[in-house]
Amino acid sequence: MTEQARYVFYSRNVFSLKLDCWPSRAPSSSPTMTPWKVENSQFLGLFPVDCVKHLHRIEWKFPEMDDSCFLPVQQGTADWIDTLDFIARNDILPKLTLILDLSHDEAAIEWRGDETVANNVDNKEIHEMKWSLYQRVVEPVVRLRGLKDVFVHISWLLTRRYDHIRDRREQILERRVMGDDYDSFARGRNRQEESLLKRWNVPTYLAHVVTYRAYS
């Protein structure tokens, strides 16, 4: 593939990376931990190193996570931070849109035959745990000041009557990266019109699957 062809392919498509489990919870100081490389990253490893500079739109679909995930001492967290640092060094921020999909929440959904039922809709302790987790994920992204856009999707909360709360929480996270005046809906982000109960009544994520689609 020529350099021009690589540029067209990687700049004109939305790349969606799906993981089926949270990257390693092993301590970041583990003796088995190797120096970070793009090709070994959970987040960028499927992209050719010399093509990262061409990326314009990446969607990371995170797996279901709990309060044991994304702690400062974990290898998965170190990989996330190293990934963001690498992106920052590639001088692509003004043209790059990041989509962080944190809405996978199987624990909140129960299947009873053909019926899908929400669990823990009003459990404040669980929702606060999730909120703390979402903040831990997004906080390192602050180092990417200058991004074109950041769109965040969370699983808070699981019925339509709470959509306005979810929208507000997502806005808080996005503005932490982009500034207080940022409005992702005005920037083209799709509103989650369907309830997450319907959204997640689909097959489980496959590990390390990258799909792509063209965008205008």
C-alpha positions in Angstrom: 0.0 0.0 0.0 1.4 3.4 -1.0 1.8 6.2 1.6 -1.1 8.1 -0.2 -3.3 5.0 0.0 -2.5 4.5 3.7 -3.4 8.1 4.4 -6.7 7.8 2.6 -7.6 4.6 4.3 -6.7 5.5 7.8 -7.9 9.1 7.7 -11.3 8.5 6.0 -12.6 5.7 8.2 -13.9 5.3 11.7 -12.0 2.5 13.5 -13.8 0.7 16.2 -11.8 -1.4 18.6 -13.7 -3.9 20.8 -12.1 -5.7 23.8 -13.8 -8.6 25.6 -11.9 -8.2 28.9 -10.2 -5.4 30.8 -6.4 -5.4 30.1 -4.1 -7.0 32.7 -4.7 -6.2 36.3 -1.1 -7.2 37.0 0.9 -4.5 38.8 2.6 -2.1 36.5 5.9 -2.9 38.2 5.5 -6.6 37.6 8.8 -8.3 36.5 6.9 -9.8 33.5 6.1 -6.3 32.2 8.0 -5.4 29.0 8.7 -1.8 27.9 5.7 -0.3 26.2 5.5 -0.6 22.4 2.7 0.4 20.1 2.5 -3.1 18.6 1.9 -4.6 22.1 -0.8 -2.1 23.1 -4.3 -3.2 23.8 -5.5 0.1 22.3 -3.3 0.7 19.3 -1.6 -2.6 18.7 -3.7 -3.6 15.6 -2.7 -0.4 13.7 0.6 -0.2 11.8 2.9 2.0 13.8 3.6 4.3 10.8 -0.1 4.7 10.2 -1.2 6.0 13.6 -0.3 9.5 12.4 -3.1 9.2 9.8 -5.9 8.3 12.2 -8.7 10.8 12.4 -11.4 8.9 14.3 -11.0 6.0 16.8 -13.7 4.4 18.8 -12.7 2.3 21.8 -15.4 0.0 23.1 -14.4 -0.9 26.6 -15.5 -4.1 28.3 -17.6 -4.3 31.4 -15.6 -3.0 34.3 -15.9 -2.7 38.0 -14.0 -1.0 40.9 -11.1 -3.5 40.5 -10.3 -2.1 37.1 -8.3 0.9 36.0 -6.4 1.4 39.2 -3.1 3.3 39.1 -0.8 0.3 39.7 -2.2 -1.9 36.9 -0.6 -2.7 33.6 -3.8 -2.0 31.8 -3.8 1.5 33.2 -0.2 2.0 32.3 -0.9 0.9 28.8 -3.8 3.4 28.5 -1.6 6.3 29.7 1.3 5.2 27.4 -1.1 5.0 24.5 -2.4 8.6 25.1 1.2 9.9 25.5 2.1 8.3 22.1 -0.9 9.9 20.5 0.1 13.3 21.9 3.6 12.9 20.5 2.3 12.2 17.0 1.0 15.7 16.3 -2.5 14.5 15.2 -4.7 16.1 18.0 -6.3 18.9 15.9 -7.7 16.3 13.5 -8.4 13.4 15.9 -11.8 12.4 17.3 -11.8 9.9 20.2 -15.0 8.0 21.1 -14.9 6.3 24.5 -17.7 3.8 24.8 -17.9 2.8 28.4 -21.6 1.7 28.3 -21.1 -2.1 28.3 -22.8 -3.1 31.6 -23.9 -6.8 31.5 -24.2 -6.9 35.3 -27.0 -4.4 35.1 -29.1 -6.5 32.7 -30.7 -9.8 33.4 -32.3 -12.1 30.8 -35.4 -13.9 31.9 -36.4 -16.0 28.9 -37.2 -13.5 26.1 -37.5 -10.6 28.6 -34.7 -8.2 29.4 -34.9 -6.8 32.9 -32.8 -3.9 34.5 -31.0 -4.6 37.7 -29.8 -2.1 40.3 -31.6 0.8 38.5 -31.8 2.8 41.8 -28.7 1.4 43.6 -26.8 4.6 44.3 -23.7 2.7 45.6 -23.3 0.9 42.3 -23.8 4.0 40.3 -21.3 6.0 42.3 -18.8 3.1 41.9 -19.3 3.4 38.1 -19.0 7.1 38.1 -15.7 6.9 39.9 -14.5 4.4 37.4 -15.5 6.5 34.4 -13.6 9.5 35.9 -10.5 7.3 36.3 -10.7 6.3 32.6 -11.2 9.9 31.3 -8.8 11.8 33.6 -5.6 10.7 31.7 -7.2 12.0 28.4 -6.9 15.5 29.8 -3.2 15.4 28.5 -4.6 15.4 25.0 -5.6 19.1 25.0 -6.2 20.2 21.5 -8.2 17.2 20.3 -10.8 17.8 17.6 -13.5 16.0 19.6 -14.1 13.6 22.4 -17.4 11.7 22.7 -18.1 9.7 25.8 -20.8 7.1 26.3 -21.5 5.6 29.8 -23.9 3.1 31.2 -25.4 5.5 33.7 -28.4 4.9 34.1 -30.4 2.1 32.6 -33.9 3.4 32.0 -35.2 6.3 29.8 -36.3 8.3 32.8 -32.7 8.9 33.7 -31.4 9.8 30.2 -30.9 13.5 31.2 -28.7 12.4 34.1 -26.6 10.2 31.8 -26.3 13.0 29.2 -25.1 15.4 31.9 -22.6 13.0 33.3 -21.2 12.4 29.8 -21.0 16.1 29.3 -19.0 16.5 32.5 -16.4 13.9 31.4 -16.1 15.4 27.9 -15.7 18.9 29.2 -13.0 17.8 31.5 -10.9 17.1 28.4 -12.2 19.8 26.0 -13.1 22.7 28.2 -16.2 24.1 29.9 -17.9 25.4 26.7 -17.6 22.1 24.8 -20.9 20.7 23.4 -20.5 17.3 21.8 -24.0 17.2 20.5 -23.4 20.4 18.6 -20.2 18.8 17.3 -22.1 15.9 15.8 -22.2 13.3 18.5 -25.2 11.0 18.3 -27.6 11.0 21.2 -28.3 7.6 22.8 -32.0 7.5 21.8 -32.5 3.9 22.6 -32.4 2.6 26.1 -29.3 0.7 27.0 -31.5 -2.3 27.7 -32.2 -2.6 24.0 -28.7 -1.5 23.0 -27.0 -4.3 24.9 -29.4 -7.1 23.9 -26.8 -8.1 21.3 -24.0 -10.7 21.2 -21.0 -10.3 23.5 -18.0 -8.3 22.2 -15.3 -10.3 20.4 -11.7 -9.8 21.6 -9.5 -7.4 19.7 -11.8 -6.9 16.8 -11.3 -3.8 14.7 -14.1 -2.7 12.4 -14.1 0.4 10.3 -16.6 2.5 8.4 -16.3 5.5 6.2 -17.3 8.9 7.5 -17.8 12.2 5.7 
